[in-house]
């Protein structure tokens, strides 16, 4: 039986812990990302190594592993060490492992992931993290960027932090996935996945960090903006325009290069990211070249 490990109650940024990694850690930018070396994911990981990986994940937000020629079964086994895995309702999956999503683009199918997003934020309980492995990729192009949304929140002006404290936003499945779900199934999918209401600023359940938690793929509107600002505007359209302006301003924070790291994929590269504290963007500059990926997604917790 797999053992799910948590670092709750520990400080993931402790210098002593950083010095005791059972693998090498190479920072990729001052803000986000680390490449993990001297580790073979084909071999079973002991509890100490899994705990260290989780601490590294919390500290660096996204971890990169090179030259990991693992099987789909090994991919699932590694991801499951960090929590229960979800089955995505839309994406195709591996025939033997429904938890393993197949992401294939190229030739006649252009990718649509080139927008800043946090995976499955439309779920009432979004994911903790995602583990993505490159099976095939172009010689050039097809990079992915990850964005530290803790840093995005921390650098907001104080008056904006005050304004968004206590705000909630709706995250919806259909605005993006409606293009791949047949229109006659939209009502059924809307019932299965009604809008999820999440705080605009969520608190990380393991580190206590504040996170700006809105994204352009799934966040549709602020649900309680008027309750906080009703006395600030003359008429209804003032209020509505101000709400839209604020949401667009918050969405644009993910675009700041200072919060980002960019990965050039090679076959058997793995990226493992904390989906609670970062967003990502898959660059669609390689069409019609082929890019094939596999992803396992770890179920997380309800944002608070």
Buried (B, 14 or more C-beta within 10 A) or exposed (E): EBEEBEBEEBBBEEEEBBEEBEBEBEEBBEBBBBBBEEBEBEEEBEEEBBBBBBBBBBBBBBBBBEEBEBEBEBBBBBBBBBBEBBEBEEBEBBEEBEBBBBBBBBEEEEBBBEBBBBBBBBBEEBBBBBBBBBBBBBEEBBBBBBBBBBBBBBEBEEEBBEBBEEBBBBBBBBBBBBEEBEEEEBEEBBEEBEBBEBBBBBBBBBBEBBBBBBBBBBBBBBBEBBEBBEEEBEEEEEBBEBBEEBBEEBBEBBBBEEBBBBBEBEEBBBBBBBBBBBBBBBBBEBBEBBBBBBBBBBBBBEBE
